Amino acid sequence: NAIMKTAFNLLQNSQETKDLFSKSPRVVFKKPANIKQMLVCTDPLKKENKESQSFGCKPCQKPRCGTCKIMSTIQNFKSNVTNHVYPIKGTINCDTKNLIYQF
């Protein structure tokens, strides 16, 4: 986190990059899935209804997830660069890989 704070301070000092982030980015660590979680379905009767799934971003609600504390439930986001509001065209939660969290 010290490296992130240093890099954030450098970005804030530049006129070109000052407005990219309103707050310092965070590094979030997740516990990887173990073999049991990859191979065994905990609730075989559970069937996800794709029609009931709504697009957007929401916390996963797993008991030990540290990312849920900082994740908001939203259906769209506003670009810091263009100030346009864009819809989220997928279902995103704490388990989604390769995300950049915007605060």
N, C-alpha and C positions, 0 to 999 in steps of 0.2 A: 504494500500500500504506500510505502514511502516513495517508491519509484513513480507510482501513479500521481501522487501529490506533486512531486517535482516536475513531472511532465506536464501536469495540468497548469502549474504556475508558469511554465515556459509558453504554453499555448495562450494563457491569459495575457502575457506580456506583448504578444504579437497583435498588431491591428487586424491582420488578415484572419487570424484564427480565434480571436477573442470571443466572438459570438457563437462559436460552434457548440459549446457546452455551457449550460447555466450553472451546473454544479460539477464537482469533481467526479469522474467515472469511478465505479467501484469494481473490485475484483470479487467474484462470487464463486465459491467452490462448492461442488456437489459430490456426494458419495456415489461412485459408480454402482451400477446394478451388479449383484452377485449372480452366481450360476443358477441358484434356485429361482431368483426373480426373472431370469431370462427364460428358463425352461418350463416353469410351472405357472399356470393361470390360477390366481387365488380364488376367483369366483367364476367357475365354468358356466354358471347359469346366467351370468351377466351378459347382456347383449346390448351393444351400443346402437342406438337408433340414430342414423346419420341425419335424419330429418330434424331431430330435436337438438342436434349440435348447432350452436350458433358460432359464427365467425367472431374472432376477437382474441383478446389476451386476458387470461385469468390465472390466479394462483392454482397450483395443483392440489392443495389442501392435504398433502401427506404430512404426517405428524412430525417428522424430523427435518422437514425442508426449511432451510434457512433463507431461501430466495423468496418464499411466499410473503415474508415480512415486508419486502420492498416492492413487490409486484402489485399493480393496480388492475382492476377489472375494467377494460376499455374495449370499444369496438372500432376506434379510429385514433389517429395520432396527428399531431401538428408538427410540421418540419420547422426546425429552428432556423434553417437557411431561407426557405421560400415563404414561410408562414402559411402555407396551404395545409388544409386538413385532408388526410388520406384515409380511406377505409382499410381495415386489416382484412385481407382476403384469405384467411385461413384460421385455423384454431391453434393458438399459441399458449403454452403454459411453461412452468418451471423446467419441464423435461425437454423442451424444444432445444435443439442444438444450433450452434452458430448464430446466436442473437447478439445484438448490441442493445443494451438497455439505455433508454433515453430518460433522464430525470429532469 
